[in-house]
Amino acid sequence: MKGFFVTGTDTEVGKTVISSGLAALLRENKMDVGVFKPFLSGISRHHPNSDTSLLKEMSQTSLSHEEITPFAFKEPLAPYVAGKLEGKAVKMQEVLRHWERIREKHECFIVEGAGGISVPLGEDFLVSHVIKALQLPLIIVARPHLGTINHTFLTVQYAKRMSLPIAGIVINGISDSPDHDEKTNPEMIERLCGVPILGVTPKLANVTKETVLHMVKDHIDLSLLMNQVGVGE
């Protein structure tokens, strides 16, 4: 299976914007791409502003909302905690069984996690365990400003300890007038982590199909990414 798994250094770092933008760009480059975001919390998967809806729209997949996101919870909490409040417990085997049902429907997949790499999804598994099981290279989405060096370095080190292959890092949400920390963080992160920076993307005032696609086109090195993850070989 070709593709990659998108995780973040934290919640609300722009994983879905980057995932959906890359899906649209790969589709534009004639790739048969599917999307999979197994867990969603705090919003209906069918809501037009949900991560699931944006991923579906941008990738143009024929997969249903339920196929893209099989496990959805009402409260905006870590999936394991949100599920417990509803009396629902998702097993790792359930996630993998669903993945096996959809993985052959596209030649490559963009899979998006929930929050950061160590977020609990069930009683005995984290996002990192799903990444390990799916065997997809990792894209880490990070914030641009003060504190991101620490968060990104810790995420990379944990991924390496888990023997998860890392395709690269996207630093998302840089401001129009970046401060000194935003200007210097990318180089420092790349040097400390020993992982390539795939791109530094701006903060979007309006998230639309057009703005997201143009952002990814202009600010992410697609050829570097494709070489890293084996897409298009």
QUIDAJO-V771964 format. One record per helix or strand of 3 or more residues. SS is the DSSP state (2 for helix, 1 for strand). FROM is the first residue (numbers start at 1). LEN is the number of residues. Records with the same first field share a line. If there is no record, write none. Layout:
SS = FROM-LEN  FROM-LEN
This chain:
1 = 2-7  33-4  39-3  71-3  108-9  120-3  137-6  166-9  197-6
2 = 15-14  51-9  65-4  79-7  92-14  127-8  148-14  180-14  209-11  222-8
